[in-house]
């Protein structure tokens, strides 16, 4: 079944009438709960999403005529359940259990229109199961991202495609393949066994982190940032922390996202061009996000067991958030935090970031030695931020000609148009 949001007849444009906007809003906020409820009912993830989409199409036809129900999510769920029953009837599989369900639906559908709206902050285990299914280990990372944004985030295939700069057909194919893979694997709609949960949670957090980072610094295209993608990742992570409040790493990731997103208003100028940390107007940073991020980090710390990788990165972001200027930033503490991060989650990118912090704490010469070791290892070959960072260090050391060469190399490797332009300007000495 095609996504109703992707069809020409069912497209919900921002300027559409009130009923269409209401359908879009309900689906955007409540789709995860709707699909999760239906999956528990019919026992088939793919069928549940199809039923939910058919209900959305019915709403697009009926709400402009009949009016928007007070409880749009319950209306959509009831209609989708009735479609499930109708399908069973057509296949002559109606038994006493389904007959009872059909009877209940008569009452539910009548009550749905007048019922009080669902609490948007209410979450339940069905949604948690849906998140675990969307990030099932039998799926590729690309499929996990697409499915998470589609069924948990409520984004259309077109929105996902636009965010990641791939054709809509590609996203649709990934989602269709993912559902077929889950069906072939007979993935149950249940939480994984406790002994598997930590690894599965790590995959979920990795998907949400990837989504956030793509919004923070777009890997390609004309836009420096895609903040709407990061905001969606924050929303989904907040849902996850509400569902699993004891999970330190989920809280750590939420803290990292909030503290990082607090700088979004100052990360681009009015033309959309990058504004680096040293040049940002800290008065434009979102103090509300900083407060929420620090609160989430404190909650993560209260869970005990020390900070994980996300918590350490959040602590680094907190150092930036509380500093009144680049000069007043506690760079020594940031270096220590990167060293701790490198011990529990070693990676060449962490080492690159540590080098940048070392440059601020003790000077560019010592940082350049770290960068040169990274270059010699070949671990970050093709990664534009390695020559870009080396260029900045050489510039501070007065080795301008070498710095411009590094910036030119970085520009040739950069996939993002805005970032490439910035690096080209540095390479030309502008």
Secondary structure, 3 states (H helix, E strand, C coil): CCCCCCCCCCCCCCCCCHHHHHHHHHHHHHHHHHHHHHHHHHCCHHHHHHHHHHHHHHHHHHHHHHCCCCCHHHHHHHHHHHHHHHHHHHCCCCCHHHHHHHHHHHHHHHHHCCCCCCCCCCCCHHHHHHHHHHCCCCCCHHHHHHHHHHHHCCCCHHHHHHHHCCCHHHHHHHHHHHHHHHHHCCCCCCCCCHHHHHHHHHHHHHHHHHHHHHHHCCCCECCCCCHHHHHHHHHHHHHHHHHCCCCHHHHHHHHHHHHHHCCHHHCECCCCCECCHHHCCHHHCCHHHHHHHHHHHHHHHHCCCCCCHHHHHHHHHHHHHHCCCCCCCCHHHHHHHHHHHHHHCCCHHHHHHHHHHHHHHHCHHHHHHHHHHHHHHCCCCCCHHHHHHHHHHHHHCCCHHHHHHHHHHHHHHCCEHHHHHHHHHHHCCC
